[in-house]
Amino acid sequence: MKNFTKFLSILFAAVIILSGCSSNNATGSEKEAADSEERAVDEKLALSYVTDYYNNEKKEERLKFVEESVHPDMQGGYRTNAKSGVSEDQMLKDPKVAESVAYEDEESEGTLVLIQSANDKEMIVLITDNKVTLDFTPSPNAGSEDLYQDVRSEFKTAK
């Protein structure tokens, strides 16, 4: 009888340990799922930025996007740019999300979203606090191009 009680105690301890391990795995999976869902929301916002702000020719709609979807700290610059818009040759035709990666620095965290277009243009949009914070595009200026390439190197998607 002592052996049977000992066996049950060991079996009970093993069940407790294994159930603890599986709940940790579930928590990790749940965190990954939450990260994936948040990234999908950020990807939609980045794509909306390109279609509703960057490519949009209507000043009022661009200004509305700034008020609703641009980080408050950055709204001034985006509001100024909304008044003029971009030229037809700068627009991203038929934009699609190519990839997104997590972003983190000392002050904030968010998502970098790589948008590529049918006319071989691309843009990287930084989303923090569920708002557009910055966008990066290739530039003919050496300093700006270096910055773009540094950010671009975070993605696995080939150029």
N, C-alpha and C positions, 0 to 999 in steps of 0.2 A: 504494500500500500504506500510506503514511503517513496518508492521509486515512481509510482504513478503520480503522486502529488508533486514530486520534483519535476517529472516530465511536464505536467500541466503548468507548473510555474515557469519553466523555461519556454514552453510554447506560448504562454500568455505574454511573457516579456518580448519574445520575438515578434508576435503580432503587433504589440504596441510600437516597437521600434520600426517595423516595416510600414505601419500605417502613418507614422510620423514622417518617414522618408517620402512616401507617396504624396502626403499633403504638401510637403515642401516643393515637390515637382509640380503639383497642380498650381501652387502659388507662382512658381516661375513661369509656367505656361500661361497663366492668367495675366501676368505682367507683360509677357511678350504679346499676347493678344491685345491688351490695352494699348501697348506701344504701337502695334500695327494699325489699330483703329484710329489712334491719334494721328499717325503718319498719313493715313488715307484722307482724313479730314484736312490736314495741312496740304496734301497734294491737290485736293479740290480747290482750296483757297488760292494756291499758287497758280493753278490753271485759270481760275476766275480772274486773278490779277492780270494775266496776259490778255485774256479776252475782253474783260470789262473795263480795264484801265489802260493798259499799254497799247493795245490795238484799237481801242475805241476812239472814234472820231468825234463823239459828242461830249463837249466840255462839261455839261451838267451831270452826265452819267459818271464821268471820271471823278468829278468832285464828290459825288454821292459815295462812290467806292472808297475814296480817301476817308471820308467821315466814318463810314461803317467798318472798314476792313484794314485800315493802315494803323500801325502802332501809334499811339498818341505822341510819342517822342519824335516821330518821323513825319508827322502830317504836314508840317510847314513846307518842307522841300517837295513833297509829293503834290501838295496843293498848287504850288508854283508851277511845277511841270504839267499839271493837269490843264492849265490854261492854254498851253501851246500844243501838247500832244507830240506824237512822233510822225515822221514822214512815212509815206507808203513803203519805201524801200527798207525801212528799219523794222517794219512789222514782222511778226512771226506768223507765217501762214500755216493754218491747220496745226496749231500747237498740241503737243501730247506730252504727258509726264513720262520721262525716260527712267528716272530713278530718284529715290529720296534716301537721305541718310540723316542720322541724328547729329545734332550740333550742340556743343556745350563750351562755354568759356567761364571765366570767373564770375561774371555777372548774370548770365542768362543761359537758358537752354531752349532748344527748339528743333526745327527740321530744315535742312537744306534740300530744295527740290530742283532737280534738273529738268528743264522744259526744252524739248527739241521740236523743230518745225519742218514742214515739208520743203521750205526753201533754204534748208541747211543752215539755219540760224539757231542759236540756243541762248538760254538765259538761266541763271540760277537765282532762285527766290528764297530768301531766309524768312521763315515764319517763326515768331516767338510770341508767346502769350495769345495764341490763336489770332494773330494779326500779322500782316505783311510788315516786315521791318526793313529789309534791303533787297535790292536786286543787283545782280552782277551780269554784265554782258562783255563779250570780247571787245577790246578797244585798240585802236591804232597807237595810242599813247603807251610808251614802254612801261611806265610805272603802273598804269591801270591794267595793262595786259598781264604783268607779273602777278598782280593781286588776283585777277581772274583765274589764271592758271593754278595758283596756290589753292584757291577754293575748288576749282574744277578737279584737282587731283584727289579730292575726297571721294569721287565717284568711280565705280568700276566700269561703267558704261564707256565704251570706246568712243573717241571723238570722230 
